[in-house]
């Protein structure tokens, strides 16, 4: 065997050992980078990561831009992978029924790409401040941002639904889950050093809330017409940023959030909500709250077989209820006016809901 054959065989042996080392790294340590070993050897930690084509490393992300999407689904072990799968399967099933496949797909794409991009900017900024190589080479991966985004969506849809744990020993309302999620990841990042989970939790929460609060198109559930009227965002008071936190700290959070919001309005980044927007948002929240989780699960029926007549009847019933509330408020505030007769109230309600008045005894709400 000549020298060339000997060198080729040696190179084959080195490559075989490298692949074995990478496979061992994936099986034992997931796709984390062994920073101490890499830096001690004077090597690039990127080469020591088994998930270099899936996880996001800020310094190298521009050369592999697909990692902004794949990093969310790149997990370190089988446990976190199962949590991600359960989040997408069960949480996605509910949100898809509530929003439809198209809107759900847009939401998934947004809360996957944008939080990873923002998280990488955070670490690049911190690296620029402290010149710490670990910050530029940190591995960003996992579905923490996706989980936070889903919790915000459920807080909007079914805030008063109660989740029972351990056969009723623990009862938590859905509206409290986002704040608990943020507090848990913040404490974990400070105490246990899981800083990437801390950053992803916050950017995922803020991305989801901003999109649902100001930009997402949603059907008008409170209108009496049967047309496809849509509203942009959710201006309801219960979906304001301060309402994600306990009552004791809400005034402080509201003051800070309002200051930032007013500054963004002054810079023309945001458009302020009008009083009508807030009122309509509150009506939307009331309708969603009355329907609860069963209504959320069945809401997809309008897209999968529910007849237009059934949907029209539902909208008429909501219109009759809203009109009755307005008439009651008007009669209580105008004591000098004569009270309307029952027949007149019924006739006005039927006319507003689009019902015929030829047989009023058959069309009572």
C-alpha positions in Angstrom: 0.0 0.0 0.0 1.5 3.3 -1.1 1.4 6.6 0.9 -1.6 7.9 -1.0 -3.7 4.9 -0.1 -2.6 5.1 3.5 -3.6 8.8 3.8 -7.0 8.0 2.1 -7.7 5.2 4.6 -6.7 7.5 7.5 -9.0 10.2 6.3 -11.8 7.7 6.0 -11.2 6.6 9.6 -11.3 10.3 10.8 -14.5 10.9 8.9 -16.1 7.8 10.4 -15.1 8.9 13.9 -16.5 12.3 13.3 -19.9 11.0 12.3 -19.9 8.6 15.3 -19.0 11.5 17.6 -21.9 13.6 16.1 -24.3 10.7 16.4 -23.3 10.2 20.1 -23.7 14.0 20.7 -27.3 13.9 19.3 -28.3 10.8 21.3 -26.8 11.9 24.6 -27.0 15.7 24.6 -29.5 16.5 21.9 -28.3 19.3 19.6 -26.7 21.5 22.2 -23.3 22.9 21.5 -20.5 21.8 23.9 -19.1 25.3 24.3 -16.3 24.5 26.9 -14.9 21.7 24.7 -15.1 23.6 21.5 -13.5 26.8 22.9 -10.8 24.8 24.7 -9.9 23.1 21.4 -10.0 26.4 19.6 -12.7 25.1 17.3 -15.9 26.6 16.0 -18.8 25.4 18.3 -21.0 25.3 15.2 -19.1 22.2 14.1 -19.9 20.4 17.4 -23.6 20.8 17.0 -25.5 17.8 15.7 -28.4 20.1 14.8 -26.5 22.7 13.0 -28.9 22.6 10.1 -32.0 22.8 12.3 -31.3 25.0 15.4 -30.7 28.7 15.2 -27.3 30.2 16.1 -27.3 34.0 15.7 -23.8 34.3 14.2 -24.5 31.8 11.5 -28.3 32.2 10.8 -27.8 34.4 7.8 -26.0 31.6 6.0 -28.8 29.1 6.8 -32.0 31.2 6.9 -34.4 28.2 7.0 -33.4 27.8 10.7 -35.7 30.7 11.6 -38.5 28.2 10.9 -37.0 24.8 11.8 -35.6 26.0 15.1 -39.1 26.0 16.7 -39.4 22.3 15.9 -35.9 21.3 16.7 -35.9 19.8 20.3 -33.2 18.6 22.6 -34.8 15.4 23.7 -37.8 13.2 23.3 -39.7 14.7 26.2 -39.7 18.3 24.8 -40.4 16.8 21.3 -43.6 15.2 22.7 -44.6 18.4 24.3 -44.2 20.2 21.0 -46.3 17.6 19.2 -49.0 17.8 21.8 -49.1 21.6 21.6 -49.5 21.6 17.8 -52.0 18.7 17.7 -54.4 19.5 20.5 -53.9 23.3 20.6 -53.9 23.5 16.8 -57.1 21.5 16.5 -59.0 24.0 18.6 -57.6 27.1 16.9 -58.1 25.7 13.4 -61.8 25.1 14.2 -62.2 28.6 15.6 -60.3 30.4 12.8 -60.2 28.2 9.8 -57.2 26.5 8.2 -56.0 29.6 6.3 -56.0 31.9 9.4 -54.5 29.2 11.5 -51.7 28.6 9.0 -50.9 32.4 8.9 -50.8 32.4 12.7 -48.4 29.4 12.9 -46.1 30.9 10.3 -46.0 34.3 12.1 -45.4 32.9 15.6 -42.7 30.6 14.3 -40.6 33.0 12.2 -40.9 36.3 14.0 -40.1 35.2 17.6 -37.0 33.3 16.4 -35.8 36.3 14.4 -36.4 38.7 17.3 -34.6 36.3 19.7 -31.6 36.3 17.5 -31.6 40.1 17.4 -31.7 40.1 21.2 -28.5 38.0 21.4 -26.7 39.9 18.7 -27.5 43.1 20.6 -26.2 41.6 23.9 -23.1 40.3 22.1 -22.4 43.8 20.7 -22.7 45.2 24.3 -20.5 42.7 26.1 -18.5 41.0 23.4 -19.3 37.6 24.9 -18.8 34.9 22.3 -21.3 32.6 24.0 -24.1 35.1 23.2 -23.3 35.1 19.5 -23.0 31.3 19.4 -26.0 30.4 21.6 -28.3 27.7 20.3 -31.9 29.0 20.0 -34.4 26.1 19.6 -37.7 24.7 20.9 -41.4 25.5 20.9 -41.5 27.8 23.9 -42.5 30.8 21.7 -45.2 28.7 20.0 -46.6 27.6 23.4 -46.8 31.1 24.6 -48.5 32.2 21.4 -51.1 29.5 21.8 -51.9 30.5 25.4 -52.5 34.1 24.3 -54.9 32.9 21.6 -56.8 30.8 24.1 -56.9 33.7 26.5 -58.7 35.7 23.8 -61.1 32.9 22.8 -62.1 31.2 26.1 -60.7 33.3 29.0 -63.2 32.1 31.6 -62.9 28.4 30.8 -61.6 26.4 33.9 -58.9 23.7 33.5 -59.1 21.1 36.2 -55.9 19.2 37.2 -55.5 16.3 39.6 -59.2 15.4 39.8 -60.2 18.9 40.8 -57.4 19.6 43.3 -56.1 22.4 41.1 -58.4 24.7 39.1 -57.0 27.4 36.8 -58.8 29.6 34.4 -57.4 29.9 30.9 -56.9 33.7 31.3 -54.2 33.1 34.0 -52.1 30.7 31.9 -50.1 33.3 29.9 -48.9 35.1 33.0 -48.0 31.9 34.8 -46.1 30.7 31.7 -44.1 33.9 31.5 -43.3 34.0 35.2 -42.2 30.3 35.2 -39.9 30.8 32.2 -38.5 34.1 33.6 -37.7 32.5 37.0 -36.2 29.5 35.2 -34.0 31.7 33.0 -32.7 33.6 36.1 -32.2 30.7 38.4 -31.5 27.7 36.1 -29.8 29.6 33.3 -32.3 28.8 30.6 -32.1 32.2 29.1 -33.1 31.2 25.6 -36.5 29.9 27.0 -36.9 33.2 28.8 -36.3 35.2 25.7 -38.5 33.0 23.5 -41.4 33.0 26.0 -41.5 36.8 26.0 -41.1 37.4 22.3 -43.7 34.6 21.5 -46.1 36.2 23.9 -45.7 39.7 22.6 -45.8 38.6 18.9 -49.0 36.7 19.4 -50.7 39.5 21.5 -49.7 42.2 19.0 -51.0 40.3 16.0 -54.3 39.3 17.7 -54.8 42.8 19.3 -54.1 45.0 16.3 -54.0 43.1 13.0 -55.9 39.8 12.8 -59.1 39.8 10.9 -62.1 38.2 12.6 -65.8 37.8 11.8 -68.2 40.2 13.4 -70.2 37.9 15.8 -72.4 40.6 17.2 -73.9 42.0 13.9 -77.5 41.2 12.9 -76.6 40.9 9.3 -75.7 37.6 7.7 -72.9 39.0 5.5 -69.2 38.2 6.1 -68.4 41.4 8.0 -64.9 41.4 9.5 -63.2 43.4 12.2 -59.5 44.1 12.4 -57.9 43.3 15.8 -59.5 42.9 19.2 -60.1 46.3 21.0 -61.9 44.7 23.9 -60.9 45.9 27.4 -60.4 42.4 28.7 -57.7 41.7 26.0 -55.7 44.8 27.0 -52.1 44.1 28.0 -52.7 44.9 31.7 -55.5 42.3 32.0 -52.9 39.5 31.5 -51.7 40.2 35.0 -53.1 39.9 38.6 -55.3 42.7 39.8 -52.8 44.0 42.2 -50.2 45.0 39.5 -52.7 45.9 36.8 -52.6 49.7 37.5 -48.8 49.7 37.2 -48.7 47.6 34.1 -51.5 49.7 32.5 -49.6 52.9 33.1 -46.4 51.5 31.5 -48.3 49.9 28.6 -50.4 53.1 28.0 -47.2 55.2 27.9 -45.6 52.9 25.3 -48.9 52.8 23.3 -49.3 56.6 23.3 -45.6 56.9 22.1 -46.3 54.5 19.2 -49.4 56.5 18.3 -47.4 59.7 18.3 -44.8 58.1 16.0 -47.7 56.9 13.8 -46.7 53.3 14.3 -50.1 52.4 15.7 -53.6 53.6 15.0 -55.6 54.4 18.2 -58.8 52.5 18.8 -62.0 54.5 18.7 -64.8 54.3 21.3 -66.8 52.3 18.7 -64.0 49.9 18.2 -63.8 49.3 22.0 -67.5 48.8 22.2 -67.6 46.3 19.4 -64.6 44.5 20.8 -66.4 44.2 24.2 -69.4 42.7 22.4 -67.2 40.2 20.6 -65.6 39.2 23.9 -69.1 38.8 25.5 -70.3 36.5 22.7 -67.1 34.4 22.9 -67.4 34.2 26.7 -71.1 33.1 26.5 -70.2 30.4 24.0 -67.3 29.0 26.0 -65.1 26.1 24.9 -68.0 24.0 23.5 -68.9 26.8 21.1 -65.2 27.1 20.1 -65.1 23.4 19.3 -68.3 23.6 17.2 -67.5 26.9 15.6 -65.8 25.2 12.7 -69.2 23.7 11.7 -69.9 26.8 9.7 -67.0 25.9 7.6 -67.6 22.2 7.6 -71.3 21.7 7.0 -73.3 24.1 9.1 -76.1 25.5 7.0 -76.4 29.2 6.3 -79.9 29.2 7.8 -78.6 27.9 11.1 -75.9 30.5 11.2 -78.4 33.3 10.4 -80.7 32.1 13.2 -77.8 32.3 15.6 -76.9 35.9 14.5 -80.6 36.9 14.8 -80.7 35.6 18.4 -77.6 37.6 19.3 -79.1 40.7 17.7 -82.4 40.3 19.6 -80.5 40.0 22.9 -78.3 43.0 22.2 -81.4 45.1 21.2 -83.2 44.0 24.3 -80.3 45.2 26.4 -80.2 48.6 24.6 -84.0 49.1 25.0 -83.8 48.2 28.7 -80.9 50.7 29.2 -82.8 53.4 27.3 -86.0 53.0 29.3 -84.1 53.2 32.6 -82.3 56.4 31.6 -85.3 58.1 30.1 -87.9 58.1 32.9 -89.9 61.0 31.4 -90.7 59.0 28.3 -93.6 56.6 28.3 -92.5 52.9 28.4 -92.9 51.1 25.1 -95.6 48.5 24.8 -94.6 44.8 24.7 -96.0 44.5 21.2 -94.0 47.4 19.9 -90.8 46.1 21.5 -91.3 42.7 19.9 -92.1 44.2 16.5 -89.0 46.4 16.6 -86.8 43.5 17.7 -88.2 41.2 14.9 -87.6 43.9 12.3 -84.0 44.6 13.4 -83.3 40.8 13.3 -84.7 40.4 9.8 -87.7 38.3 10.8 -91.1 38.6 9.2 -93.9 40.1 11.3 -96.9 38.4 9.7 -97.0 35.7 12.3 -95.4 37.2 15.4 -96.4 34.2 17.6 -94.2 31.9 15.5 -91.1 34.1 15.6 -90.7 34.9 19.3 -87.0 34.7 20.4 
